[in-house]
Amino acid sequence: MPDRVPANRLLACAALVLLLFAIVACARKPPIEPLKLDGNMLTIDNRSANDWTGVEIWLNRNHSVRMASIPAGGRVQVPLDTFVAGFGQRFNYRRTQITDLRLKAKLPDGTPVEVVKEFTVGGLEGAFGGKR
């Protein structure tokens, strides 16, 4: 009569396999956001294979910062109080809600690049799909 594997051994092996699958699934890092806000700091990550040139970053469509380039794979941090409007008014992040954030640049071949930060809508507007 052939030997049978005890049921508790089979359960232990199955649990180990499931645990390994869970570890592998959780080990994947979430994608890096190209535009990330943290307090008074904006972090820009260029994870593309190309340099971005002629970079303009617009905050609420009226405050901006310009820079010559962001290299491929590069990261730049910009304080929000360095964003300036048309008549020299600085952005005050403590008093103004950020509703729009976008980056415009060009690739080396002249192709335009535009990155727009997606904001989550909260409160009743988000719950019931209010005015956008």
URQUIBEL-V957152 format. One record per backbone hydrogen bond with DSSP energy under -0.5 kcal/mol. NH is the residue of the N-H (numbers start at 1). CO is the residue of the C=O. Records with the same first field share a line. If there is no record, write none. Layout:
NH->CO, CO
//
This chain:
9->6
10->6
11->7
12->8
13->9
14->10
15->11
16->12
17->13
18->14
19->15
20->16
21->17
22->18
23->19
24->20
25->21
26->22
27->23
28->24, 25
36->43
38->41
41->38
42->78
43->36
44->76
45->34, 43
46->44, 74
47->45
52->70
53->51, 106
54->68
55->67
56->104
57->65
58->102
59->63
60->58, 100
62->59
63->59
64->84
65->57
67->55
70->52
73->46, 48
74->71
76->44
78->42
80->40
82->79
83->80
84->64
85->89
88->85
91->83
93->91
95->92
96->92
99->97
102->58
103->115
104->56
105->113
106->53
107->111
110->107
113->105
115->103
117->101
119->117
126->122
127->123
128->124
129->125
130->125
//
